[in-house]
Structure formats: structure tokens, C-alpha cells
Amino acid sequence: MKDTGFEPMKVVICSGKGGTGKTTLALSLAWTLGRAEEFNLPVKLLDCDVEEPNCHLFLRCRYDTLMPVLAEKPVFDMQLCNGCGRCSNKCRYNAIAVVKGKPLVFNDLCHSCGVCGVICPRDAITLKGVVIGEVLADYNHRPFSFMFGRLNVGESQSPMVIGDMLKHTLPDGLNIIDGPPGTACNTVKAVAAADKVILVTEPTPFGANDLALALDLCAQLQKPCAIMINRSDSNDQLIEKLAERYQVSVIGKIPFKREYARACSDGLILTEEFPELRAGVI
């Protein structure tokens, strides 16, 4: 981070799999830079892992803003609908079925693309907003402001919640984004908005396999990325060889220590509890 020239940017922290420590790094990076006297930009942490956010579990926030996230879903006027089935045939997500001339809508499959309303020849479809999640923010939290999103149970449109959150990044500060794990659509949504990506991994065969998938994603999206090894031990060469093959730097390591694991399980931020880690994080 010292090499950024302190320019405003969005840094997305992701991982090829869950449980590698991306939230640990995101919290530690936000806390360390928020406290650093030599870093003069405001810092904001956004937890975009909206299906299972947990940054807020480590913070003592007073949320002053709550924003519902709306997705448009089709509603049929049965006096106008003649059951032609054009909406069903054009829906890429199979969210509409026409049975015996009557439309059935499966809202959990709908991606709110709006095609059904556009192609309906009788204007029988109206798109109406449905709450699929929420975004909570504490703009007064220090040493960094904080925001996290939460997708409602049973909903599938996590990229839409992430998209709403990304509208609230700081234009003149450092935005640290705790992204979703894996390489699915929600991760693509977060990484596509990044100026830089940090991929957190662990030195295991599973960690290396999923890191390779995340590296491929960054390459396809043409996003500069670097690797942080969490739970670093004698097996680090698994990751270092992979980094060499992809020509990506390993920018830091968090040692595998019981006291670090205990601090995380107690809901503590690593760099706040262990000052020796601060230099390695930034």
C-alpha cells in the first residue's frame, strides 16, 4: 500500500475459497491505515460478502444509515395477459412459466433484467421493486468508516446488493472491499470495480487450487493483483511456485500461530492486538 502514492482507489480483498483469512486481512489493513499518521486519506471498509458478512462482528458500530436494496420483479395484469408465452420463451433464467395459458413467476430465479416487460405485446407486465437485502453503514466509525450489505435469505441476486454498495465508495479516499469468496458472479461484480486486488490464500493443496482459479479471474478481468499468505508455514512453496508461474508477487505473510487464531476467535483485529504484524500488512 505504501507504493500507491496515497491515491484514492478501491482495493478488493478476495480468495478462491472461504475461510482463508480475507476478512482478517481486510480488517487489519483498514485499522492499520486508518491509524497510520503518514497515511492522510480517509479509509472506508466495505464488507461485500453479502451472503455471509462478518466484518461487523469485529466492530462496535452504531449504524446511522440503513438502505433497502430493491430488485424489480414482474407482476402480471391478468386482464391483459393472453398467455402467449413470449415472456417465458425469452427469459434466460426460467423465472417465468406459462401453464394452461396462465403465467407463473419464480421470483427467486428472476434476475430483474426486464426483458419480459419489454417484449410483452400486450403490456401486461409491470416491474415492481421487491426488497432483496439491505445495506447498513456507520459513517462515524473510527479509525475507518464502515458499511456492510446483507442479502435476504432465499434470494440469489447478491451482485445487485454489491452493486448498490459500490455506489457509496469514497471518491477521495481508500476503499477496502472485503469481497465474496470463490469466482462466481458476486466475486466478478466486486473484482470488476477494483483498482487493485489482494488474493488471500493458505499454503495447502486446496488453497493453491482455488488461488489459481482466482488468479485466472483477475487475468480475465485485467486487474492487477498480489498474494497474501495467511497461516504461513513450511509449505509456503506451494503458493510461491504458483505465484512465480502467474508472475504475481507475494506481498506478505501472516504466520501460523495459535495466539493469532485465538485473537480472531475472540473477535479482535490482529494488527490492533499484535503490533509486529502492522508493517507486513501495509
C-alpha positions as CSV (number, residue, x, y, z in Angstrom):
1,M,0.0,0.0,0.0
2,K,2.9,2.4,0.5
3,D,3.6,2.2,-3.2
4,T,0.2,3.7,-4.2
5,G,1.3,7.3,-3.7
6,F,-1.7,7.6,-1.4
7,E,-4.0,7.9,-4.4
8,P,-7.8,7.3,-4.0
9,M,-8.5,3.8,-5.0
10,K,-10.6,0.6,-4.5
11,V,-8.7,-2.4,-3.2
12,V,-10.7,-5.6,-3.3
13,I,-9.6,-8.5,-1.0
14,C,-10.8,-11.8,-2.2
15,S,-9.9,-15.5,-2.1
16,G,-10.5,-18.6,-4.2
17,K,-12.3,-20.2,-1.3
18,G,-13.8,-19.3,2.0
19,G,-12.0,-19.4,5.3
20,T,-8.6,-18.3,4.1
21,G,-8.5,-15.0,6.1
22,K,-9.7,-12.3,3.7
23,T,-11.8,-10.7,6.4
24,T,-8.9,-10.9,8.8
25,L,-6.7,-9.0,6.3
26,A,-9.4,-6.5,5.4
27,L,-10.0,-5.5,9.0
28,S,-6.3,-5.4,9.8
29,L,-5.5,-3.3,6.7
30,A,-8.4,-0.8,7.4
31,W,-7.4,-0.4,11.0
32,T,-3.7,0.0,10.3
33,L,-4.0,2.5,7.6
34,G,-6.8,4.4,9.4
35,R,-4.4,4.8,12.3
36,A,-1.2,5.5,10.4
37,E,0.0,9.1,10.7
38,E,1.8,9.0,7.4
39,F,-1.4,8.0,5.5
40,N,-3.6,11.0,5.1
41,L,-6.5,9.6,3.0
42,P,-9.8,8.7,4.7
43,V,-10.3,4.9,4.8
44,K,-13.6,3.1,4.3
45,L,-14.2,-0.7,4.8
46,L,-17.0,-2.2,2.8
47,D,-18.0,-5.8,3.5
48,C,-19.3,-7.0,0.2
49,D,-19.5,-10.7,1.2
50,V,-23.2,-10.1,1.4
51,E,-24.3,-13.7,1.7
52,E,-22.3,-14.2,4.9
53,P,-20.9,-10.8,6.1
54,N,-18.9,-10.9,9.3
55,C,-16.7,-7.8,9.5
56,H,-19.3,-6.3,11.7
57,L,-18.8,-9.0,14.3
58,F,-15.4,-7.5,15.0
59,L,-16.6,-3.9,15.3
60,R,-18.6,-1.8,17.7
61,C,-20.7,0.2,15.2
62,R,-23.7,2.4,15.6
63,Y,-25.4,2.2,12.3
64,D,-26.8,5.6,11.3
65,T,-27.9,4.6,7.8
66,L,-30.0,1.6,6.6
67,M,-30.8,1.4,2.9
68,P,-33.0,-1.4,1.5
69,V,-31.9,-2.9,-1.8
70,L,-34.7,-3.3,-4.3
71,A,-34.9,-5.6,-7.3
72,E,-37.6,-5.3,-10.0
73,K,-39.8,-8.3,-10.4
74,P,-42.6,-8.9,-12.9
75,V,-46.2,-8.6,-11.9
76,F,-48.9,-9.7,-14.5
77,D,-52.2,-7.9,-15.2
78,M,-54.3,-11.0,-15.9
79,Q,-56.9,-8.9,-17.7
80,L,-54.4,-8.0,-20.4
81,C,-52.3,-11.2,-20.5
82,N,-53.4,-13.7,-23.1
83,G,-50.9,-16.4,-22.2
84,C,-48.9,-16.2,-25.4
85,G,-45.8,-17.3,-23.7
86,R,-43.3,-14.9,-25.2
87,C,-42.1,-13.8,-21.8
88,S,-41.4,-17.4,-20.8
89,N,-39.6,-18.2,-24.0
90,K,-37.3,-15.1,-23.7
91,C,-36.5,-15.5,-20.0
92,R,-32.9,-16.7,-19.8
93,Y,-33.3,-17.7,-16.2
94,N,-36.5,-19.8,-16.5
95,A,-38.2,-17.5,-14.0
96,I,-41.5,-17.5,-15.9
97,A,-43.5,-20.5,-16.9
98,V,-46.9,-20.4,-18.7
99,V,-49.1,-23.3,-17.7
100,K,-52.5,-23.7,-19.4
101,G,-52.4,-20.1,-20.5
102,K,-51.5,-18.6,-17.1
103,P,-48.1,-17.2,-16.2
104,L,-46.2,-18.4,-13.1
105,V,-43.4,-16.2,-11.8
106,F,-40.5,-17.7,-9.7
107,N,-39.1,-14.6,-8.1
108,D,-36.1,-16.5,-6.6
109,L,-34.9,-17.2,-10.2
110,C,-35.6,-13.7,-11.6
111,H,-32.5,-11.6,-12.3
112,S,-34.5,-8.4,-12.8
113,C,-33.3,-8.0,-16.4
114,G,-36.7,-6.6,-17.5
115,V,-36.8,-8.4,-20.8
116,C,-40.3,-9.8,-20.1
117,G,-41.8,-6.4,-19.7
118,V,-40.1,-5.1,-22.9
119,I,-41.3,-8.0,-25.2
120,C,-44.8,-8.4,-23.9
121,P,-47.1,-7.5,-26.9
122,R,-50.0,-6.5,-24.6
123,D,-48.1,-4.5,-21.9
124,A,-49.4,-6.9,-19.3
125,I,-46.2,-6.9,-17.3
126,T,-45.3,-4.3,-14.8
127,L,-41.9,-4.4,-13.0
128,K,-42.2,-3.6,-9.3
129,G,-39.5,-3.3,-6.7
130,V,-39.1,-6.0,-4.1
131,V,-36.7,-5.8,-1.1
132,I,-33.9,-8.4,-1.6
133,G,-31.5,-7.1,1.0
134,E,-30.1,-4.2,2.9
135,V,-27.0,-2.0,3.4
136,L,-26.0,-0.7,6.8
137,A,-23.4,2.0,7.4
138,D,-21.6,3.7,10.2
139,Y,-20.0,6.8,8.7
140,N,-18.7,8.0,12.1
141,H,-16.8,4.8,13.0
142,R,-13.1,5.3,13.6
143,P,-10.4,4.9,12.5
144,F,-12.3,4.0,9.4
145,S,-15.9,4.3,8.2
146,F,-17.8,1.1,7.7
147,M,-20.5,-0.4,5.5
148,F,-21.8,-3.9,5.0
149,G,-24.5,-5.5,2.9
150,R,-26.8,-8.4,3.7
151,L,-28.7,-10.5,1.2
152,N,-32.1,-11.7,2.4
153,V,-32.4,-15.4,3.0
154,G,-33.7,-17.2,-0.1
155,E,-32.6,-14.5,-2.6
156,S,-30.0,-15.1,-5.2
157,Q,-29.1,-11.7,-6.5
158,S,-26.1,-10.9,-4.4
159,P,-24.4,-8.9,-7.3
160,M,-27.2,-6.4,-7.0
161,V,-26.6,-5.8,-3.3
162,I,-22.9,-5.5,-4.0
163,G,-23.6,-3.0,-6.9
164,D,-25.6,-0.8,-4.5
165,M,-22.8,-0.8,-2.0
166,L,-20.2,0.1,-4.6
167,K,-22.1,3.3,-5.4
168,H,-21.1,4.5,-1.9
169,T,-17.3,4.2,-2.2
170,L,-15.2,7.2,-1.2
171,P,-14.2,9.2,-4.3
172,D,-11.3,10.8,-2.5
173,G,-10.2,8.0,-0.1
174,L,-9.1,4.4,0.2
175,N,-11.9,1.9,-0.1
176,I,-11.0,-1.6,1.2
177,I,-13.6,-4.0,0.0
178,D,-13.9,-7.4,1.6
179,G,-15.2,-9.4,-1.4
180,P,-17.0,-12.7,-1.7
181,P,-15.0,-15.9,-1.8
182,G,-14.8,-18.0,-4.9
183,T,-15.0,-17.0,-8.5
184,A,-18.8,-16.8,-9.1
185,C,-20.9,-13.8,-10.3
186,N,-20.8,-12.0,-7.0
187,T,-17.0,-12.1,-6.9
188,V,-16.8,-10.9,-10.5
189,K,-19.0,-7.9,-9.6
190,A,-16.6,-6.9,-6.8
191,V,-13.4,-7.5,-8.7
192,A,-14.6,-5.7,-11.8
193,A,-14.8,-2.5,-9.7
194,A,-11.3,-2.9,-8.3
195,D,-8.2,-0.8,-8.9
196,K,-6.1,-3.5,-7.3
197,V,-6.9,-7.0,-5.9
198,I,-5.3,-8.8,-3.0
199,L,-5.8,-12.6,-3.0
200,V,-5.6,-14.2,0.4
201,T,-4.7,-17.9,0.4
202,E,-3.3,-20.6,2.7
203,P,-0.4,-22.9,1.9
204,T,-2.4,-26.1,1.3
205,P,-3.2,-28.0,-1.9
206,F,-6.8,-26.8,-1.7
207,G,-5.7,-23.3,-1.1
208,A,-3.3,-23.4,-4.2
209,N,-6.0,-24.9,-6.4
210,D,-8.6,-22.2,-5.6
211,L,-6.0,-19.5,-5.7
212,A,-5.2,-20.5,-9.3
213,L,-8.9,-20.0,-10.2
214,A,-8.9,-16.5,-8.6
215,L,-5.7,-15.6,-10.5
216,D,-7.3,-16.7,-13.7
217,L,-10.3,-14.5,-12.9
218,C,-8.1,-11.4,-12.3
219,A,-6.3,-12.1,-15.5
220,Q,-9.5,-12.3,-17.5
221,L,-10.7,-9.0,-16.0
222,Q,-7.3,-7.5,-16.5
223,K,-7.0,-6.5,-12.8
224,P,-3.6,-6.1,-11.2
225,C,-3.3,-8.5,-8.2
226,A,-1.0,-9.7,-5.5
227,I,-1.0,-12.6,-3.0
228,M,-1.1,-12.6,0.8
229,I,-0.3,-15.9,2.5
230,N,-2.3,-16.5,5.7
231,R,-1.3,-19.2,8.2
232,S,2.2,-19.2,6.7
233,D,4.3,-22.2,7.5
234,S,6.9,-24.5,5.9
235,N,4.6,-25.3,3.0
236,D,4.7,-21.8,1.5
237,Q,6.5,-23.0,-1.5
238,L,3.1,-24.4,-2.8
239,I,2.0,-20.8,-3.2
240,E,5.3,-19.3,-4.1
241,K,5.7,-21.6,-7.1
242,L,2.2,-20.7,-8.2
243,A,2.9,-17.0,-7.9
244,E,6.0,-17.4,-10.0
245,R,4.1,-19.2,-12.7
246,Y,1.5,-16.4,-12.8
247,Q,4.1,-13.7,-12.4
248,V,2.3,-12.3,-9.4
249,S,4.0,-11.0,-6.2
250,V,3.6,-12.4,-2.7
251,I,3.4,-9.2,-0.8
252,G,3.1,-10.5,2.7
253,K,2.6,-13.4,5.1
254,I,0.7,-13.9,8.4
255,P,2.4,-16.7,10.4
256,F,0.5,-19.7,11.6
257,K,0.3,-19.0,15.3
258,R,-2.1,-20.2,18.0
259,E,-2.3,-16.7,19.5
260,Y,-3.4,-15.2,16.2
261,A,-6.1,-17.7,15.8
262,R,-7.3,-17.2,19.4
263,A,-7.5,-13.4,18.9
264,C,-9.6,-13.8,15.8
265,S,-12.0,-16.2,17.6
266,D,-12.3,-13.6,20.3
267,G,-13.4,-11.0,17.8
268,L,-10.2,-9.0,17.9
269,I,-8.4,-7.2,15.0
270,L,-5.0,-8.8,14.5
271,T,-2.9,-5.7,13.9
272,E,-4.5,-3.9,16.8
273,E,-3.5,-6.7,19.2
274,F,-0.2,-7.6,17.6
275,P,1.8,-4.5,16.5
276,E,4.5,-6.7,14.9
277,L,2.1,-7.5,12.1
278,R,1.4,-3.9,11.0
279,A,4.5,-3.5,8.8
280,G,3.7,-6.7,7.0
281,V,0.1,-5.7,6.3
282,I,0.8,-2.4,4.7
